[in-house]
Amino acid sequence: MTTTEETTQLTDAERFNHILRAQRAAYLRDGAPSLATRRNDLRNLKAALIARRSDIEEAINTDFGHRSRHETALMELVGVVQGIDYLRRNLRRFMRPTRRHIDLPLRFGSNHIEYQPLGVVGVISPWNYPVNLSLMPVVTAIAAGNRVMLKPSKLTPATNAVLTSMLSELFPPEQVTVVSGDGSAFSSLPFDHLVFTGSTEVGRAVMKAASENLVPVTLELGGKSPTIVAKGHVRDQAVSDIAFGKLLSGGQTCIAPDYALVHESEIDTFIASYDRLVKSAYPDGPTSKDYTSIVDDKQYKILTDLIEDARAHGARIIEVGHRPHEAARRPHTLAPTVVLDVTDDMRIAHEEIFGPILPIFGYRDIDDAINYVNARPRPLALYYFGDDDADRRKVLDRTTSGNVTINGTIMHVGQDDLPFGGVGASGMGKYHGIEGFRTLSHAKGILVQGRWNAARLLYAPFGGRTEALLNLFLR
């Protein structure tokens, strides 16, 4: 039997373990890559991404049924390219040992921290941004000096083929490898760190599997990210930003505004503005070239079921934009939709909405809006539109979310020097920025002991001198 035939006979778990052992052996053999090597690897990856731009745009369009190439370039490629530039620019500083204070008894020595690669990092990426959410953890892992195994979603086969081809040309398999197969088997591998991006439900299963090997995890999950519009701020610019964030990639964004909290006296004004601005953004309605389809029939049905459940429980469903009925002309495409009169017995009030559906809730005062947010699991993002005043400060102080954008949506995720991640049910751990580098590094504390230190005076045999020193330290 040939080696290829033998490989095909392996189970996913056996195949994954074989790759992991090879990567770990290579790391132990070669040690941490130099600054120059890491920068060179990142530069080559950036060049490959730019060179394959058209292939990536075409592949993602194929996987989704329809997605604007401009949207793909903006949300998939620009973020990764700028992230690479940021890491290359700051990598020397990130890798530099940092001095730390030393306690008085050892004052003639020194303390410092060195940032060491963890070894082999596993990455499980989702389908909604199959390039960005695959490659940003990979890029960060490479910057930190690690080897990487990447398992992308099976829902984006065309994009996965481009990623596999590109990464295999750039890196040997013992450095970076793309795999497919059983997610549970992958999550159960004894990685040095595991990064997962996806739903909260699957994140729980991933964390449970990783815990069997005490593998630390970074979970980038989701949840219902609220948008609070302060009274008097239902303005075109604010509503345009909300429409952008909600309808980007057909609403299939983990940090999309999930629902809007609008002052009860301004809901009709908000809906009229939202409808008008959606028409402006998508002049051909849901068949516009810039309007994205839902990724597949299964996800489409999940969304239509949410709408029908809300309708059955008394919600008002309003399709907005030009010719919303023409969504049926394009496979698994859903028109922009507003939902009113939502109550707690509706699924849409509790389940994350991964599509172009915007529930709108009225509130009486800012405390009412804050209480509504705080009665639910902590979200991945929160958006606030309003002045720099006491109400804004109250929202920031009394709510907890992964990140916040003020007077805008989505764009905090593209700020390379800000950490990105959730809190509570929306995730744990951070990447992007120096926090990402440190998440995928081991901060090794090192004490260099001086030739003389007072601690030696505490060695046995103990006596009066020991007692005097202990009384000094315990004052």
C-alpha positions in Angstrom: 0.0 0.0 0.0 1.4 3.4 -0.9 1.8 6.3 1.6 -1.2 8.1 -0.1 -3.4 5.1 0.2 -2.3 4.6 3.8 -3.3 8.2 4.6 -6.7 7.8 3.1 -7.3 4.9 5.4 -6.7 7.0 8.5 -9.6 8.3 10.6 -9.8 12.1 11.0 -8.5 11.8 14.5 -5.5 9.8 13.4 -4.8 12.1 10.5 -5.0 15.2 12.7 -2.7 13.7 15.3 -0.2 12.8 12.6 0.0 16.4 11.5 0.1 17.7 15.0 3.0 15.4 16.0 4.9 16.5 12.9 4.4 20.2 13.6 5.4 19.8 17.3 8.5 17.8 16.3 9.5 20.6 13.9 8.9 23.3 16.5 11.1 21.4 19.1 13.7 20.8 16.4 13.9 24.3 15.0 12.9 26.4 18.0 11.4 29.9 17.8 11.7 31.6 14.4 13.6 34.9 14.3 12.1 38.3 13.8 13.3 38.3 10.2 11.7 35.0 9.5 8.4 36.0 10.9 8.3 39.2 9.0 9.3 37.5 5.8 6.5 34.9 6.3 3.9 37.7 6.9 5.2 39.7 3.9 4.8 36.6 1.6 1.3 35.9 2.9 0.3 39.5 2.2 1.7 39.3 -1.4 -0.1 36.1 -2.0 -3.4 37.5 -0.8 -3.2 40.5 -3.0 -2.2 38.3 -6.0 -5.1 36.0 -5.4 -7.7 38.7 -4.9 -9.8 37.8 -7.9 -9.7 34.1 -7.0 -10.9 34.8 -3.5 -13.7 37.2 -4.6 -14.9 34.6 -7.1 -14.7 31.7 -4.6 -16.7 33.6 -1.9 -19.3 34.6 -4.4 -19.6 30.9 -5.4 -20.0 29.8 -1.8 -22.6 32.4 -0.9 -24.5 32.3 -4.2 -24.0 36.0 -4.5 -21.7 38.4 -2.7 -20.3 41.7 -3.9 -16.6 41.5 -4.8 -16.3 45.0 -3.2 -17.8 43.7 0.1 -15.4 40.8 0.0 -12.4 43.0 -0.6 -13.4 45.4 2.1 -14.3 42.9 4.9 -12.1 39.9 4.0 -8.9 41.2 2.4 -8.4 44.8 3.7 -8.6 43.7 7.3 -6.0 40.9 6.9 -3.6 43.0 4.8 -3.7 45.8 7.3 -3.4 43.4 10.1 -0.3 42.0 8.6 1.2 45.4 8.1 0.4 46.3 11.7 2.1 43.1 13.0 5.2 43.5 10.8 5.5 47.1 11.9 5.3 46.4 15.6 6.7 42.9 15.9 10.1 43.9 17.1 8.5 45.8 20.0 6.1 42.9 20.8 9.0 40.4 20.9 11.3 42.6 23.1 11.7 41.3 26.7 10.0 43.6 29.2 11.6 44.6 32.5 9.7 44.1 35.7 10.1 45.4 39.3 12.2 43.3 41.6 11.4 43.0 45.3 13.7 44.6 47.9 15.3 41.4 49.3 16.6 40.6 45.7 17.3 44.1 44.7 20.8 43.3 43.2 19.1 40.9 40.7 16.7 41.6 37.9 13.3 40.5 36.6 12.1 40.4 33.1 9.5 38.6 30.8 10.4 37.0 27.5 7.6 36.1 25.0 8.0 32.6 23.8 5.9 30.8 21.1 3.4 28.4 22.6 4.2 25.7 19.9 1.2 24.5 17.8 -2.0 26.5 17.6 -5.3 25.1 16.3 -7.7 27.4 14.5 -11.4 26.6 13.8 -12.9 29.3 11.6 -16.5 29.9 10.5 -18.2 30.3 7.2 -19.4 33.9 7.4 -16.0 35.6 6.7 -14.1 32.5 5.6 -10.9 34.4 4.7 -10.6 37.1 7.4 -11.7 34.9 10.3 -9.4 32.1 9.1 -6.3 34.1 8.4 -6.3 36.7 11.2 -5.7 34.0 13.9 -3.2 32.3 11.5 -1.4 35.6 11.0 -1.3 36.3 14.7 0.0 32.8 15.4 2.8 33.2 12.8 3.7 36.6 14.3 4.0 34.9 17.7 6.3 32.2 16.2 3.9 29.3 16.3 3.0 26.4 13.9 -0.7 26.3 12.9 -3.4 23.8 12.0 -6.4 25.5 10.4 -9.8 23.8 10.0 -12.2 26.1 8.1 -16.0 25.6 7.8 -17.3 22.9 5.4 -19.9 25.5 4.2 -17.3 27.4 2.1 -15.6 24.7 -0.1 -14.6 27.0 -2.9 -12.9 29.4 -0.6 -11.3 26.6 1.4 -9.7 25.3 -1.9 -8.2 28.7 -2.5 -6.9 29.0 1.1 -5.4 25.5 0.9 -3.7 26.1 -2.4 -2.3 29.4 -1.3 -1.0 28.3 2.2 0.5 25.1 0.9 2.5 27.1 -1.6 3.7 29.5 1.0 4.4 27.1 4.0 5.6 23.5 4.5 3.0 21.4 6.2 4.9 21.2 9.4 4.5 25.0 9.7 1.0 25.7 8.4 -1.6 23.1 7.3 -5.3 23.4 6.3 -7.4 20.3 7.2 -10.9 19.2 6.8 -13.0 16.7 8.7 -14.6 16.1 12.0 -14.7 19.2 14.2 -15.0 17.2 17.4 -11.8 15.2 16.7 -10.0 18.5 15.9 -11.2 20.2 19.1 -9.9 17.2 21.1 -6.3 17.5 19.9 -3.7 18.4 22.5 -2.8 21.8 21.0 -0.8 24.4 22.8 -3.7 26.8 22.2 -7.0 26.6 20.3 -8.8 29.5 18.7 -12.5 29.0 17.8 -14.8 31.5 16.0 -18.4 30.5 15.8 -21.7 30.1 17.7 -22.0 30.1 21.4 -23.5 26.6 21.3 -20.6 25.1 19.4 -18.2 27.1 21.4 -19.3 25.2 24.6 -18.7 21.9 22.9 -15.2 23.0 21.7 -14.3 24.2 25.1 -15.4 21.0 26.7 -13.4 18.9 24.2 -10.3 21.1 24.7 -10.6 20.8 28.5 -9.8 17.1 28.3 -6.3 18.0 27.4 -6.2 21.2 29.4 -5.8 23.2 26.2 -6.3 26.9 26.7 -9.0 28.4 24.3 -9.8 31.7 22.8 -13.5 31.7 21.9 -14.8 34.3 19.6 -18.6 33.8 19.7 -21.5 36.1 19.1 -24.8 36.9 20.7 -27.3 39.7 20.3 -25.3 42.9 19.9 -27.6 45.9 20.8 -27.7 49.3 19.2 -29.0 52.1 21.4 -30.1 55.3 19.7 -30.3 58.2 22.1 -33.4 60.4 22.0 -33.1 63.0 19.3 -30.5 61.1 17.4 -32.6 59.3 14.8 -30.7 61.1 12.0 -29.8 59.9 8.6 -26.2 59.4 9.4 -26.9 57.2 12.4 -29.6 55.2 10.6 -27.3 54.8 7.6 -24.5 53.4 9.9 -27.0 51.0 11.4 -28.2 49.8 8.0 -24.6 49.3 6.9 -23.8 47.2 9.9 -27.0 45.2 9.8 -27.0 44.5 6.0 -23.3 44.0 5.4 -22.8 40.5 4.1 -26.6 40.0 4.3 -26.5 40.4 8.1 -24.2 37.4 8.4 -21.7 39.2 10.7 -21.0 38.2 14.3 -20.9 41.9 15.4 -23.8 43.0 13.3 -26.4 45.2 15.2 -28.8 42.5 16.3 -31.6 44.8 17.4 -32.2 48.5 17.9 -33.4 50.3 21.0 -35.1 53.5 19.8 -37.0 56.1 21.9 -40.6 55.1 21.8 -41.6 58.5 20.3 -39.2 58.1 17.3 -39.8 54.6 16.1 -41.9 55.6 13.1 -39.3 58.2 12.1 -36.5 55.5 12.4 -38.4 53.0 10.2 -39.1 55.7 7.5 -35.4 56.7 7.5 -34.2 53.0 7.5 -36.5 52.2 4.5 -35.3 55.3 2.6 -31.6 54.6 3.2 -31.9 50.9 2.4 -33.4 51.9 -0.9 -30.5 54.3 -1.5 -27.9 51.6 -0.7 -29.6 48.9 -2.8 -31.3 50.6 -5.7 -32.3 47.2 -7.3 -33.6 45.8 -4.0 -32.6 42.4 -2.8 -31.3 41.5 -6.3 -28.8 44.4 -6.2 -25.3 43.4 -7.1 -24.1 44.7 -3.7 -26.7 42.7 -1.7 -25.5 39.4 -0.3 -27.4 36.1 -0.3 -27.8 33.9 2.7 -25.0 31.3 2.6 -27.3 28.2 2.0 -30.9 26.9 2.3 -30.4 25.7 5.8 -29.4 29.1 7.1 -32.2 30.8 5.0 -34.8 28.5 6.6 -33.5 29.3 10.1 -34.1 33.0 9.4 -37.5 32.6 7.8 -38.6 30.4 10.8 -37.6 33.2 13.1 -39.8 35.6 11.2 -42.7 33.2 11.0 -42.5 32.4 14.8 -42.5 36.2 15.5 -45.5 36.7 13.2 -47.4 33.8 14.8 -46.9 35.4 18.2 -48.2 38.8 17.1 -45.2 40.7 15.8 -45.5 43.2 12.9 -43.2 42.2 10.0 -42.2 45.0 7.6 -40.0 44.4 4.5 -38.1 47.5 3.5 -36.2 48.8 0.5 -37.1 48.6 -3.2 -39.2 45.6 -4.4 -38.6 43.3 -1.4 -40.7 40.6 -3.1 -38.1 40.2 -5.7 -35.8 38.4 -3.2 -37.4 35.2 -4.3 -35.8 35.6 -7.7 -32.4 34.9 -6.2 -31.7 31.6 -4.3 -31.7 31.8 -0.5 -32.0 35.6 -0.5 -33.9 37.4 2.2 -35.2 41.0 1.8 -34.2 43.6 4.5 -36.8 43.2 7.2 -37.9 45.2 10.3 -39.8 43.5 13.2 -41.9 45.4 15.6 -43.9 44.5 18.8 -41.4 41.8 19.8 -42.2 40.0 23.0 -40.2 37.6 25.2 -42.1 34.6 24.0 -40.7 35.0 20.5 -37.5 33.2 19.5 -36.3 36.3 17.8 -36.0 38.0 21.2 -33.5 35.5 22.4 -31.7 33.9 19.5 -28.9 35.5 17.6 -30.1 36.9 14.2 -27.6 36.0 11.5 -29.4 37.8 8.7 -30.9 41.1 7.4 -33.7 41.2 10.1 -33.8 44.1 12.5 -36.1 44.0 15.6 -36.8 47.5 16.9 -37.7 48.0 20.6 -39.0 51.2 22.1 -37.6 52.6 25.4 -38.8 55.3 27.7 -35.5 56.6 29.1 -31.8 55.5 29.0 -32.1 53.5 32.2 -34.9 51.5 30.5 -32.6 50.7 27.5 -29.7 49.8 29.8 -31.9 47.5 31.8 -33.0 45.7 28.7 -29.4 45.1 27.6 -28.3 43.9 31.0 -31.2 41.4 31.3 -29.6 39.4 28.5 -26.2 37.7 28.0 -23.3 40.0 27.5 -22.9 40.7 23.8 -19.9 40.7 21.5 -20.5 44.4 20.5 -22.6 47.3 21.6 -23.4 50.4 19.5 -24.4 53.8 20.9 -25.6 56.8 18.9 -25.6 60.0 20.9 -23.7 63.0 22.3 -20.8 62.8 24.7 -23.0 63.4 27.7 -24.2 61.7 30.9 -26.3 59.2 29.1 -23.4 58.0 27.0 -21.2 57.7 30.1 -24.0 55.8 31.8 -24.3 53.3 28.9 -20.5 52.7 28.9 -20.3 52.3 32.7 -23.3 50.1 33.3 -23.2 47.7 30.3 -20.5 45.1 29.6 -19.8 44.0 26.1 -16.8 42.7 24.1 -16.2 46.1 22.3 -18.1 49.3 21.7 -18.4 51.6 18.7 -19.8 55.1 19.4 -21.7 56.8 16.6 -21.0 54.0 14.2 -21.1 50.2 13.7 -18.7 47.4 12.9 -15.6 49.5 12.4 -14.0 48.7 15.8 -13.1 45.3 14.5 -10.8 46.9 11.9 -8.8 48.8 14.5 -5.5 46.8 14.6 -4.4 48.3 17.9 -7.6 47.4 19.8 -8.1 43.9 21.2 -11.0 42.0 19.8 -13.0 39.5 21.7 -16.1 38.8 23.7 -17.1 38.5 27.4 -19.3 36.0 29.1 -21.5 34.2 26.6 -20.0 36.1 23.7 -16.5 34.6 24.2 -13.3 34.7 26.1 -9.8 35.8 25.3 -8.6 38.4 22.8 -6.8 38.7 19.5 -5.8 41.6 17.3 -3.2 44.1 18.6 -0.6 43.3 21.2 -3.2 41.3 23.1 -3.4 38.9 20.2 0.4 38.4 20.1 0.4 37.8 23.9 -2.6 35.5 23.8 -0.6 33.2 21.5 2.7 33.6 23.3 3.9 32.3 26.6 5.0 35.1 28.9 8.0 33.5 30.6 9.0 35.3 33.8 12.8 35.2 34.4 14.6 36.1 37.6 18.3 36.7 37.3 19.6 36.5 40.9 22.4 38.8 42.0 25.5 37.6 43.8 24.1 39.0 47.0 20.5 38.9 48.2 18.7 39.2 51.5 16.6 36.1 50.9 19.7 33.9 51.7 19.5 35.2 55.2 16.2 33.3 55.5 17.8 29.9 54.9 17.8 27.3 57.6 18.9 27.0 60.4 16.3 29.6 61.5 16.9 31.8 64.5 16.7 35.3 65.9 17.9 36.8 62.6 15.2 35.0 60.7 12.5 36.2 63.1 13.8 39.8 62.8 13.6 39.7 59.0 10.2 38.1 59.0 8.9 40.9 61.3 10.4 43.4 58.9 8.7 41.8 55.8 5.4 41.4 57.6 4.9 44.9 58.9 
